[in-house]
Amino acid sequence: MTLLDYRKANGLTLAALAKKLGSPVSTVHSWECLRRRPDWKAVARIEAATSGQVTASDFVPRHEVAA
């Protein structure tokens, strides 16, 4: 599940998700759009905050997985 899918499925605003993750809104937005990948500490926070519904592999674009 992508971070964006998680946010929408749980009725969270971008600001609410950013607060839950302890990250700036602009950073969370860049993760949602896959413009930037979170570092390992952020991935751990994301996995914990989403109860494992969003994992590190969800930040790897599909074309990289297939290669």
PDB file of N, CA, C, O and CB in Angstrom:
ATOM      1  N   MET A   1       0.849  -1.167   0.000  1.00  0.00           N
ATOM      2  CA  MET A   1       0.000   0.000   0.000  1.00  0.00           C
ATOM      3  C   MET A   1       0.897   1.233   0.000  1.00  0.00           C
ATOM      4  O   MET A   1       1.870   1.298   0.751  1.00  0.00           O
ATOM      5  CB  MET A   1      -0.967  -0.004   1.220  1.00  0.00           C
ATOM      6  N   THR A   2       0.575   2.191  -0.827  1.00  0.00           N
ATOM      7  CA  THR A   2       1.374   3.413  -0.830  1.00  0.00           C
ATOM      8  C   THR A   2       0.978   4.295   0.345  1.00  0.00           C
ATOM      9  O   THR A   2      -0.078   4.110   0.950  1.00  0.00           O
ATOM     10  CB  THR A   2       1.204   4.176  -2.158  1.00  0.00           C
ATOM     11  N   LEU A   3       1.826   5.240   0.654  1.00  0.00           N
ATOM     12  CA  LEU A   3       1.535   6.171   1.730  1.00  0.00           C
ATOM     13  C   LEU A   3       0.291   6.996   1.402  1.00  0.00           C
ATOM     14  O   LEU A   3      -0.527   7.265   2.282  1.00  0.00           O
ATOM     15  CB  LEU A   3       2.738   7.089   1.984  1.00  0.00           C
ATOM     16  N   LEU A   4       0.151   7.390   0.161  1.00  0.00           N
ATOM     17  CA  LEU A   4      -1.033   8.139  -0.267  1.00  0.00           C
ATOM     18  C   LEU A   4      -2.292   7.291  -0.114  1.00  0.00           C
ATOM     19  O   LEU A   4      -3.308   7.778   0.383  1.00  0.00           O
ATOM     20  CB  LEU A   4      -0.879   8.603  -1.726  1.00  0.00           C
ATOM     21  N   ASP A   5      -2.236   6.036  -0.535  1.00  0.00           N
ATOM     22  CA  ASP A   5      -3.384   5.137  -0.379  1.00  0.00           C
ATOM     23  C   ASP A   5      -3.750   4.978   1.093  1.00  0.00           C
ATOM     24  O   ASP A   5      -4.927   4.994   1.453  1.00  0.00           O
ATOM     25  CB  ASP A   5      -3.081   3.760  -1.001  1.00  0.00           C
ATOM     26  N   TYR A   6      -2.746   4.828   1.930  1.00  0.00           N
ATOM     27  CA  TYR A   6      -2.986   4.687   3.365  1.00  0.00           C
ATOM     28  C   TYR A   6      -3.684   5.933   3.908  1.00  0.00           C
ATOM     29  O   TYR A   6      -4.667   5.837   4.643  1.00  0.00           O
ATOM     30  CB  TYR A   6      -1.659   4.441   4.119  1.00  0.00           C
ATOM     31  N   ARG A   7      -3.166   7.091   3.537  1.00  0.00           N
ATOM     32  CA  ARG A   7      -3.728   8.350   4.039  1.00  0.00           C
ATOM     33  C   ARG A   7      -5.182   8.493   3.637  1.00  0.00           C
ATOM     34  O   ARG A   7      -6.030   8.836   4.460  1.00  0.00           O
ATOM     35  CB  ARG A   7      -2.924   9.545   3.523  1.00  0.00           C
ATOM     36  N   LYS A   8      -5.471   8.230   2.373  1.00  0.00           N
ATOM     37  CA  LYS A   8      -6.846   8.369   1.887  1.00  0.00           C
ATOM     38  C   LYS A   8      -7.768   7.328   2.512  1.00  0.00           C
ATOM     39  O   LYS A   8      -8.897   7.649   2.881  1.00  0.00           O
ATOM     40  CB  LYS A   8      -6.884   8.249   0.363  1.00  0.00           C
ATOM     41  N   ALA A   9      -7.305   6.090   2.637  1.00  0.00           N
ATOM     42  CA  ALA A   9      -8.124   5.018   3.201  1.00  0.00           C
ATOM     43  C   ALA A   9      -8.474   5.279   4.666  1.00  0.00           C
ATOM     44  O   ALA A   9      -9.493   4.806   5.170  1.00  0.00           O
ATOM     45  CB  ALA A   9      -7.399   3.685   3.073  1.00  0.00           C
ATOM     46  N   ASN A  10      -7.614   6.035   5.334  1.00  0.00           N
ATOM     47  CA  ASN A  10      -7.837   6.309   6.743  1.00  0.00           C
ATOM     48  C   ASN A  10      -8.372   7.710   7.002  1.00  0.00           C
ATOM     49  O   ASN A  10      -8.449   8.152   8.148  1.00  0.00           O
ATOM     50  CB  ASN A  10      -6.563   6.113   7.500  1.00  0.00           C
ATOM     51  N   GLY A  11      -8.743   8.407   5.929  1.00  0.00           N
ATOM     52  CA  GLY A  11      -9.361   9.725   6.054  1.00  0.00           C
ATOM     53  C   GLY A  11      -8.477  10.778   6.698  1.00  0.00           C
ATOM     54  O   GLY A  11      -8.965  11.675   7.385  1.00  0.00           O
ATOM     55  N   LEU A  12      -7.173  10.664   6.474  1.00  0.00           N
ATOM     56  CA  LEU A  12      -6.234  11.617   7.048  1.00  0.00           C
ATOM     57  C   LEU A  12      -5.905  12.730   6.067  1.00  0.00           C
ATOM     58  O   LEU A  12      -5.796  12.496   4.863  1.00  0.00           O
ATOM     59  CB  LEU A  12      -4.961  10.909   7.478  1.00  0.00           C
ATOM     60  N   THR A  13      -5.748  13.930   6.581  1.00  0.00           N
ATOM     61  CA  THR A  13      -5.226  15.008   5.750  1.00  0.00           C
ATOM     62  C   THR A  13      -3.712  14.843   5.677  1.00  0.00           C
ATOM     63  O   THR A  13      -3.121  14.102   6.461  1.00  0.00           O
ATOM     64  CB  THR A  13      -5.622  16.419   6.319  1.00  0.00           C
ATOM     65  N   LEU A  14      -3.106  15.526   4.747  1.00  0.00           N
ATOM     66  CA  LEU A  14      -1.651  15.487   4.638  1.00  0.00           C
ATOM     67  C   LEU A  14      -1.029  16.018   5.926  1.00  0.00           C
ATOM     68  O   LEU A  14      -0.050  15.461   6.423  1.00  0.00           O
ATOM     69  CB  LEU A  14      -1.167  16.309   3.414  1.00  0.00           C
ATOM     70  N   ALA A  15      -1.596  17.095   6.465  1.00  0.00           N
ATOM     71  CA  ALA A  15      -1.074  17.668   7.709  1.00  0.00           C
ATOM     72  C   ALA A  15      -1.208  16.696   8.878  1.00  0.00           C
ATOM     73  O   ALA A  15      -0.301  16.600   9.705  1.00  0.00           O
ATOM     74  CB  ALA A  15      -1.801  18.972   8.035  1.00  0.00           C
ATOM     75  N   ALA A  16      -2.317  15.981   8.958  1.00  0.00           N
ATOM     76  CA  ALA A  16      -2.519  15.022  10.049  1.00  0.00           C
ATOM     77  C   ALA A  16      -1.530  13.863   9.955  1.00  0.00           C
ATOM     78  O   ALA A  16      -0.988  13.415  10.965  1.00  0.00           O
ATOM     79  CB  ALA A  16      -3.958  14.486  10.029  1.00  0.00           C
ATOM     80  N   LEU A  17      -1.303  13.386   8.740  1.00  0.00           N
ATOM     81  CA  LEU A  17      -0.340  12.295   8.570  1.00  0.00           C
ATOM     82  C   LEU A  17       1.070  12.771   8.904  1.00  0.00           C
ATOM     83  O   LEU A  17       1.835  12.057   9.553  1.00  0.00           O
ATOM     84  CB  LEU A  17      -0.391  11.745   7.129  1.00  0.00           C
ATOM     85  N   ALA A  18       1.407  13.963   8.463  1.00  0.00           N
ATOM     86  CA  ALA A  18       2.733  14.505   8.754  1.00  0.00           C
ATOM     87  C   ALA A  18       2.943  14.623  10.265  1.00  0.00           C
ATOM     88  O   ALA A  18       4.016  14.297  10.771  1.00  0.00           O
ATOM     89  CB  ALA A  18       2.915  15.880   8.079  1.00  0.00           C
ATOM     90  N   LYS A  19       1.932  15.083  10.972  1.00  0.00           N
ATOM     91  CA  LYS A  19       2.026  15.194  12.431  1.00  0.00           C
ATOM     92  C   LYS A  19       2.208  13.814  13.059  1.00  0.00           C
ATOM     93  O   LYS A  19       3.026  13.639  13.963  1.00  0.00           O
ATOM     94  CB  LYS A  19       0.766  15.883  13.007  1.00  0.00           C
ATOM     95  N   LYS A  20       1.446  12.844  12.579  1.00  0.00           N
ATOM     96  CA  LYS A  20       1.532  11.468  13.093  1.00  0.00           C
ATOM     97  C   LYS A  20       2.932  10.888  12.879  1.00  0.00           C
ATOM     98  O   LYS A  20       3.424  10.116  13.702  1.00  0.00           O
ATOM     99  CB  LYS A  20       0.478  10.570  12.408  1.00  0.00           C
ATOM    100  N   LEU A  21       3.573  11.269  11.760  1.00  0.00           N
ATOM    101  CA  LEU A  21       4.902  10.756  11.432  1.00  0.00           C
ATOM    102  C   LEU A  21       6.030  11.601  12.021  1.00  0.00           C
ATOM    103  O   LEU A  21       7.187  11.181  12.032  1.00  0.00           O
ATOM    104  CB  LEU A  21       5.061  10.679   9.935  1.00  0.00           C
ATOM    105  N   GLY A  22       5.688  12.798  12.513  1.00  0.00           N
ATOM    106  CA  GLY A  22       6.716  13.686  13.047  1.00  0.00           C
ATOM    107  C   GLY A  22       7.611  14.258  11.971  1.00  0.00           C
ATOM    108  O   GLY A  22       8.801  14.479  12.192  1.00  0.00           O
ATOM    109  N   SER A  23       7.027  14.500  10.790  1.00  0.00           N
ATOM    110  CA  SER A  23       7.786  15.020   9.652  1.00  0.00           C
ATOM    111  C   SER A  23       7.061  16.222   9.064  1.00  0.00           C
ATOM    112  O   SER A  23       5.847  16.349   9.218  1.00  0.00           O
ATOM    113  CB  SER A  23       7.988  13.924   8.572  1.00  0.00           C
ATOM    114  N   PRO A  24       7.801  17.113   8.387  1.00  0.00           N
ATOM    115  CA  PRO A  24       7.153  18.257   7.746  1.00  0.00           C
ATOM    116  C   PRO A  24       6.184  17.814   6.646  1.00  0.00           C
ATOM    117  O   PRO A  24       6.388  16.786   6.001  1.00  0.00           O
ATOM    118  CB  PRO A  24       8.208  19.200   7.164  1.00  0.00           C
ATOM    119  N   VAL A  25       5.140  18.598   6.447  1.00  0.00           N
ATOM    120  CA  VAL A  25       4.140  18.302   5.416  1.00  0.00           C
ATOM    121  C   VAL A  25       4.808  18.171   4.048  1.00  0.00           C
ATOM    122  O   VAL A  25       4.492  17.258   3.286  1.00  0.00           O
ATOM    123  CB  VAL A  25       3.054  19.404   5.378  1.00  0.00           C
ATOM    124  N   SER A  26       5.724  19.075   3.741  1.00  0.00           N
ATOM    125  CA  SER A  26       6.376  19.039   2.427  1.00  0.00           C
ATOM    126  C   SER A  26       7.168  17.743   2.222  1.00  0.00           C
ATOM    127  O   SER A  26       7.232  17.226   1.106  1.00  0.00           O
ATOM    128  CB  SER A  26       7.307  20.247   2.267  1.00  0.00           C
ATOM    129  N   THR A  27       7.759  17.227   3.274  1.00  0.00           N
ATOM    130  CA  THR A  27       8.514  15.975   3.187  1.00  0.00           C
ATOM    131  C   THR A  27       7.576  14.801   2.938  1.00  0.00           C
ATOM    132  O   THR A  27       7.837  13.960   2.078  1.00  0.00           O
ATOM    133  CB  THR A  27       9.328  15.741   4.472  1.00  0.00           C
ATOM    134  N   VAL A  28       6.486  14.748   3.694  1.00  0.00           N
ATOM    135  CA  VAL A  28       5.528  13.654   3.524  1.00  0.00           C
ATOM    136  C   VAL A  28       4.929  13.701   2.127  1.00  0.00           C
ATOM    137  O   VAL A  28       4.724  12.657   1.508  1.00  0.00           O
ATOM    138  CB  VAL A  28       4.412  13.728   4.590  1.00  0.00           C
ATOM    139  N   HIS A  29       4.649  14.889   1.627  1.00  0.00           N
ATOM    140  CA  HIS A  29       4.115  15.021   0.269  1.00  0.00           C
ATOM    141  C   HIS A  29       5.109  14.480  -0.755  1.00  0.00           C
ATOM    142  O   HIS A  29       4.715  13.802  -1.704  1.00  0.00           O
ATOM    143  CB  HIS A  29       3.781  16.494  -0.040  1.00  0.00           C
ATOM    144  N   SER A  30       6.380  14.771  -0.572  1.00  0.00           N
ATOM    145  CA  SER A  30       7.384  14.269  -1.516  1.00  0.00           C
ATOM    146  C   SER A  30       7.503  12.753  -1.454  1.00  0.00           C
ATOM    147  O   SER A  30       7.807  12.112  -2.460  1.00  0.00           O
ATOM    148  CB  SER A  30       8.742  14.905  -1.233  1.00  0.00           C
ATOM    149  N   TRP A  31       7.264  12.174  -0.273  1.00  0.00           N
ATOM    150  CA  TRP A  31       7.258  10.706  -0.159  1.00  0.00           C
ATOM    151  C   TRP A  31       6.042  10.139  -0.874  1.00  0.00           C
ATOM    152  O   TRP A  31       6.146   9.133  -1.576  1.00  0.00           O
ATOM    153  CB  TRP A  31       7.262  10.262   1.331  1.00  0.00           C
ATOM    154  N   GLU A  32       4.896  10.773  -0.703  1.00  0.00           N
ATOM    155  CA  GLU A  32       3.679  10.291  -1.357  1.00  0.00           C
ATOM    156  C   GLU A  32       3.818  10.299  -2.872  1.00  0.00           C
ATOM    157  O   GLU A  32       3.342   9.389  -3.552  1.00  0.00           O
ATOM    158  CB  GLU A  32       2.485  11.142  -0.944  1.00  0.00           C
ATOM    159  N   CYS A  33       4.468  11.323  -3.394  1.00  0.00           N
ATOM    160  CA  CYS A  33       4.632  11.458  -4.849  1.00  0.00           C
ATOM    161  C   CYS A  33       5.831  10.677  -5.373  1.00  0.00           C
ATOM    162  O   CYS A  33       6.101  10.667  -6.574  1.00  0.00           O
ATOM    163  CB  CYS A  33       4.780  12.924  -5.223  1.00  0.00           C
ATOM    164  N   LEU A  34       6.547  10.025  -4.463  1.00  0.00           N
ATOM    165  CA  LEU A  34       7.769   9.271  -4.791  1.00  0.00           C
ATOM    166  C   LEU A  34       8.854  10.151  -5.409  1.00  0.00           C
ATOM    167  O   LEU A  34       9.694   9.675  -6.173  1.00  0.00           O
ATOM    168  CB  LEU A  34       7.436   8.136  -5.745  1.00  0.00           C
ATOM    169  N   ARG A  35       8.825  11.442  -5.068  1.00  0.00           N
ATOM    170  CA  ARG A  35       9.903  12.334  -5.498  1.00  0.00           C
ATOM    171  C   ARG A  35      11.146  12.110  -4.650  1.00  0.00           C
ATOM    172  O   ARG A  35      12.275  12.267  -5.114  1.00  0.00           O
ATOM    173  CB  ARG A  35       9.459  13.806  -5.413  1.00  0.00           C
ATOM    174  N   ARG A  36      10.912  11.740  -3.399  1.00  0.00           N
ATOM    175  CA  ARG A  36      11.999  11.417  -2.478  1.00  0.00           C
ATOM    176  C   ARG A  36      11.634  10.152  -1.733  1.00  0.00           C
ATOM    177  O   ARG A  36      10.458   9.840  -1.546  1.00  0.00           O
ATOM    178  CB  ARG A  36      12.275  12.586  -1.487  1.00  0.00           C
ATOM    179  N   ARG A  37      12.643   9.435  -1.316  1.00  0.00           N
ATOM    180  CA  ARG A  37      12.419   8.241  -0.505  1.00  0.00           C
ATOM    181  C   ARG A  37      12.800   8.569   0.934  1.00  0.00           C
ATOM    182  O   ARG A  37      13.779   9.272   1.180  1.00  0.00           O
ATOM    183  CB  ARG A  37      13.242   7.017  -1.045  1.00  0.00           C
ATOM    184  N   PRO A  38      12.032   8.064   1.867  1.00  0.00           N
ATOM    185  CA  PRO A  38      12.378   8.307   3.268  1.00  0.00           C
ATOM    186  C   PRO A  38      13.645   7.558   3.657  1.00  0.00           C
ATOM    187  O   PRO A  38      13.956   6.505   3.101  1.00  0.00           O
ATOM    188  CB  PRO A  38      11.223   7.895   4.183  1.00  0.00           C
ATOM    189  N   ASP A  39      14.371   8.120   4.624  1.00  0.00           N
ATOM    190  CA  ASP A  39      15.531   7.401   5.132  1.00  0.00           C
ATOM    191  C   ASP A  39      15.041   6.265   6.037  1.00  0.00           C
ATOM    192  O   ASP A  39      13.843   6.140   6.292  1.00  0.00           O
ATOM    193  CB  ASP A  39      16.498   8.362   5.905  1.00  0.00           C
ATOM    194  N   TRP A  40      15.962   5.455   6.510  1.00  0.00           N
ATOM    195  CA  TRP A  40      15.573   4.261   7.266  1.00  0.00           C
ATOM    196  C   TRP A  40      14.846   4.591   8.565  1.00  0.00           C
ATOM    197  O   TRP A  40      13.932   3.870   8.964  1.00  0.00           O
ATOM    198  CB  TRP A  40      16.795   3.430   7.574  1.00  0.00           C
ATOM    199  N   LYS A  41      15.244   5.674   9.226  1.00  0.00           N
ATOM    200  CA  LYS A  41      14.553   6.074  10.454  1.00  0.00           C
ATOM    201  C   LYS A  41      13.109   6.460  10.149  1.00  0.00           C
ATOM    202  O   LYS A  41      12.192   6.107  10.889  1.00  0.00           O
ATOM    203  CB  LYS A  41      15.288   7.249  11.136  1.00  0.00           C
ATOM    204  N   ALA A  42      12.919   7.185   9.056  1.00  0.00           N
ATOM    205  CA  ALA A  42      11.564   7.591   8.662  1.00  0.00           C
ATOM    206  C   ALA A  42      10.741   6.370   8.255  1.00  0.00           C
ATOM    207  O   ALA A  42       9.552   6.292   8.567  1.00  0.00           O
ATOM    208  CB  ALA A  42      11.615   8.614   7.499  1.00  0.00           C
ATOM    209  N   VAL A  43      11.359   5.427   7.568  1.00  0.00           N
ATOM    210  CA  VAL A  43      10.644   4.199   7.183  1.00  0.00           C
ATOM    211  C   VAL A  43      10.158   3.466   8.433  1.00  0.00           C
ATOM    212  O   VAL A  43       9.036   2.962   8.466  1.00  0.00           O
ATOM    213  CB  VAL A  43      11.560   3.267   6.331  1.00  0.00           C
ATOM    214  N   ALA A  44      10.997   3.411   9.443  1.00  0.00           N
ATOM    215  CA  ALA A  44      10.601   2.750  10.693  1.00  0.00           C
ATOM    216  C   ALA A  44       9.410   3.467  11.327  1.00  0.00           C
ATOM    217  O   ALA A  44       8.492   2.818  11.828  1.00  0.00           O
ATOM    218  CB  ALA A  44      11.788   2.708  11.684  1.00  0.00           C
ATOM    219  N   ARG A  45       9.419   4.805  11.308  1.00  0.00           N
ATOM    220  CA  ARG A  45       8.292   5.568  11.851  1.00  0.00           C
ATOM    221  C   ARG A  45       7.028   5.336  11.033  1.00  0.00           C
ATOM    222  O   ARG A  45       5.936   5.208  11.586  1.00  0.00           O
ATOM    223  CB  ARG A  45       8.625   7.064  11.889  1.00  0.00           C
ATOM    224  N   ILE A  46       7.185   5.283   9.706  1.00  0.00           N
ATOM    225  CA  ILE A  46       6.039   5.056   8.816  1.00  0.00           C
ATOM    226  C   ILE A  46       5.444   3.674   9.068  1.00  0.00           C
ATOM    227  O   ILE A  46       4.228   3.535   9.202  1.00  0.00           O
ATOM    228  CB  ILE A  46       6.461   5.197   7.331  1.00  0.00           C
ATOM    229  N   GLU A  47       6.289   2.662   9.132  1.00  0.00           N
ATOM    230  CA  GLU A  47       5.802   1.306   9.381  1.00  0.00           C
ATOM    231  C   GLU A  47       5.080   1.222  10.724  1.00  0.00           C
ATOM    232  O   GLU A  47       4.035   0.578  10.825  1.00  0.00           O
ATOM    233  CB  GLU A  47       6.966   0.305   9.345  1.00  0.00           C
ATOM    234  N   ALA A  48       5.624   1.863  11.748  1.00  0.00           N
ATOM    235  CA  ALA A  48       4.993   1.840  13.067  1.00  0.00           C
ATOM    236  C   ALA A  48       3.664   2.593  13.059  1.00  0.00           C
ATOM    237  O   ALA A  48       2.670   2.111  13.602  1.00  0.00           O
ATOM    238  CB  ALA A  48       5.931   2.446  14.116  1.00  0.00           C
ATOM    239  N   ALA A  49       3.649   3.770  12.443  1.00  0.00           N
ATOM    240  CA  ALA A  49       2.448   4.608  12.437  1.00  0.00           C
ATOM    241  C   ALA A  49       1.317   4.003  11.608  1.00  0.00           C
ATOM    242  O   ALA A  49       0.142   4.270  11.858  1.00  0.00           O
ATOM    243  CB  ALA A  49       2.784   5.987  11.906  1.00  0.00           C
ATOM    244  N   THR A  50       1.682   3.185  10.617  1.00  0.00           N
ATOM    245  CA  THR A  50       0.661   2.580   9.750  1.00  0.00           C
ATOM    246  C   THR A  50       0.403   1.113  10.112  1.00  0.00           C
ATOM    247  O   THR A  50      -0.253   0.390   9.363  1.00  0.00           O
ATOM    248  CB  THR A  50       1.090   2.684   8.281  1.00  0.00           C
ATOM    249  N   SER A  51       0.914   0.691  11.241  1.00  0.00           N
ATOM    250  CA  SER A  51       0.774  -0.709  11.693  1.00  0.00           C
ATOM    251  C   SER A  51       1.242  -1.691  10.625  1.00  0.00           C
ATOM    252  O   SER A  51       0.642  -2.748  10.434  1.00  0.00           O
ATOM    253  CB  SER A  51      -0.688  -1.009  12.065  1.00  0.00           C
ATOM    254  N   GLY A  52       2.321  -1.328   9.931  1.00  0.00           N
ATOM    255  CA  GLY A  52       2.910  -2.208   8.928  1.00  0.00           C
ATOM    256  C   GLY A  52       2.199  -2.220   7.582  1.00  0.00           C
ATOM    257  O   GLY A  52       2.554  -3.009   6.706  1.00  0.00           O
ATOM    258  N   GLN A  53       1.208  -1.364   7.404  1.00  0.00           N
ATOM    259  CA  GLN A  53       0.499  -1.332   6.126  1.00  0.00           C
ATOM    260  C   GLN A  53       1.321  -0.671   5.021  1.00  0.00           C
ATOM    261  O   GLN A  53       1.123  -0.957   3.840  1.00  0.00           O
ATOM    262  CB  GLN A  53      -0.820  -0.603   6.287  1.00  0.00           C
ATOM    263  N   VAL A  54       2.241   0.212   5.404  1.00  0.00           N
ATOM    264  CA  VAL A  54       3.163   0.839   4.453  1.00  0.00           C
ATOM    265  C   VAL A  54       4.560   0.440   4.889  1.00  0.00           C
ATOM    266  O   VAL A  54       4.949   0.668   6.034  1.00  0.00           O
ATOM    267  CB  VAL A  54       2.992   2.419   4.401  1.00  0.00           C
ATOM    268  N   THR A  55       5.317  -0.157   3.972  1.00  0.00           N
ATOM    269  CA  THR A  55       6.661  -0.659   4.287  1.00  0.00           C
ATOM    270  C   THR A  55       7.694  -0.045   3.353  1.00  0.00           C
ATOM    271  O   THR A  55       7.349   0.686   2.424  1.00  0.00           O
ATOM    272  CB  THR A  55       6.706  -2.197   4.187  1.00  0.00           C
ATOM    273  N   ALA A  56       8.938  -0.341   3.603  1.00  0.00           N
ATOM    274  CA  ALA A  56      10.026   0.192   2.777  1.00  0.00           C
ATOM    275  C   ALA A  56       9.836  -0.144   1.297  1.00  0.00           C
ATOM    276  O   ALA A  56      10.117   0.686   0.432  1.00  0.00           O
ATOM    277  CB  ALA A  56      11.368  -0.353   3.262  1.00  0.00           C
ATOM    278  N   SER A  57       9.370  -1.339   1.008  1.00  0.00           N
ATOM    279  CA  SER A  57       9.214  -1.745  -0.395  1.00  0.00           C
ATOM    280  C   SER A  57       8.153  -0.915  -1.119  1.00  0.00           C
ATOM    281  O   SER A  57       8.143  -0.864  -2.349  1.00  0.00           O
ATOM    282  CB  SER A  57       8.850  -3.227  -0.473  1.00  0.00           C
ATOM    283  N   ASP A  58       7.270  -0.272  -0.377  1.00  0.00           N
ATOM    284  CA  ASP A  58       6.249   0.557  -1.003  1.00  0.00           C
ATOM    285  C   ASP A  58       6.810   1.860  -1.559  1.00  0.00           C
ATOM    286  O   ASP A  58       6.101   2.589  -2.252  1.00  0.00           O
ATOM    287  CB  ASP A  58       5.160   0.860  -0.012  1.00  0.00           C
ATOM    288  N   PHE A  59       8.062   2.159  -1.269  1.00  0.00           N
ATOM    289  CA  PHE A  59       8.688   3.370  -1.782  1.00  0.00           C
ATOM    290  C   PHE A  59       9.585   3.106  -2.986  1.00  0.00           C
ATOM    291  O   PHE A  59      10.257   4.015  -3.474  1.00  0.00           O
ATOM    292  CB  PHE A  59       9.487   4.029  -0.693  1.00  0.00           C
ATOM    293  N   VAL A  60       9.596   1.866  -3.464  1.00  0.00           N
ATOM    294  CA  VAL A  60      10.385   1.513  -4.637  1.00  0.00           C
ATOM    295  C   VAL A  60       9.462   1.520  -5.848  1.00  0.00           C
ATOM    296  O   VAL A  60       8.524   0.725  -5.907  1.00  0.00           O
ATOM    297  CB  VAL A  60      11.077   0.121  -4.460  1.00  0.00           C
ATOM    298  N   PRO A  61       9.709   2.405  -6.822  1.00  0.00           N
ATOM    299  CA  PRO A  61       8.855   2.431  -8.011  1.00  0.00           C
ATOM    300  C   PRO A  61       8.799   1.067  -8.687  1.00  0.00           C
ATOM    301  O   PRO A  61       9.797   0.347  -8.717  1.00  0.00           O
ATOM    302  CB  PRO A  61       9.356   3.482  -9.002  1.00  0.00           C
ATOM    303  N   ARG A  62       7.660   0.717  -9.219  1.00  0.00           N
ATOM    304  CA  ARG A  62       7.433  -0.605  -9.822  1.00  0.00           C
ATOM    305  C   ARG A  62       8.456  -0.946 -10.895  1.00  0.00           C
ATOM    306  O   ARG A  62       8.860  -2.104 -11.011  1.00  0.00           O
ATOM    307  CB  ARG A  62       6.042  -0.670 -10.417  1.00  0.00           C
ATOM    308  N   HIS A  63       8.886   0.040 -11.686  1.00  0.00           N
ATOM    309  CA  HIS A  63       9.844  -0.262 -12.752  1.00  0.00           C
ATOM    310  C   HIS A  63      11.204  -0.679 -12.176  1.00  0.00           C
ATOM    311  O   HIS A  63      11.948  -1.396 -12.845  1.00  0.00           O
ATOM    312  CB  HIS A  63      10.014   0.959 -13.675  1.00  0.00           C
ATOM    313  N   GLU A  64      11.547  -0.253 -10.955  1.00  0.00           N
ATOM    314  CA  GLU A  64      12.780  -0.680 -10.336  1.00  0.00           C
ATOM    315  C   GLU A  64      12.676  -2.100  -9.792  1.00  0.00           C
ATOM    316  O   GLU A  64      13.667  -2.830  -9.758  1.00  0.00           O
ATOM    317  CB  GLU A  64      13.159   0.274  -9.232  1.00  0.00           C
ATOM    318  N   VAL A  65      11.493  -2.486  -9.371  1.00  0.00           N
ATOM    319  CA  VAL A  65      11.285  -3.835  -8.844  1.00  0.00           C
ATOM    320  C   VAL A  65      11.416  -4.847  -9.966  1.00  0.00           C
ATOM    321  O   VAL A  65      11.976  -5.925  -9.769  1.00  0.00           O
ATOM    322  CB  VAL A  65       9.905  -3.957  -8.164  1.00  0.00           C
ATOM    323  N   ALA A  66      10.905  -4.511 -11.137  1.00  0.00           N
ATOM    324  CA  ALA A  66      10.904  -5.430 -12.281  1.00  0.00           C
ATOM    325  C   ALA A  66      12.274  -5.575 -12.919  1.00  0.00           C
ATOM    326  O   ALA A  66      12.529  -6.565 -13.605  1.00  0.00           O
ATOM    327  CB  ALA A  66       9.917  -4.961 -13.320  1.00  0.00           C
ATOM    328  N   ALA A  67      13.160  -4.614 -12.711  1.00  0.00           N
ATOM    329  CA  ALA A  67      14.456  -4.627 -13.381  1.00  0.00           C
ATOM    330  C   ALA A  67      15.388  -5.687 -12.873  1.00  0.00           C
ATOM    331  O   ALA A  67      16.514  -5.803 -13.357  1.00  0.00           O
ATOM    332  CB  ALA A  67      15.107  -3.314 -13.243  1.00  0.00           C
TER     333      ALA A  67
END
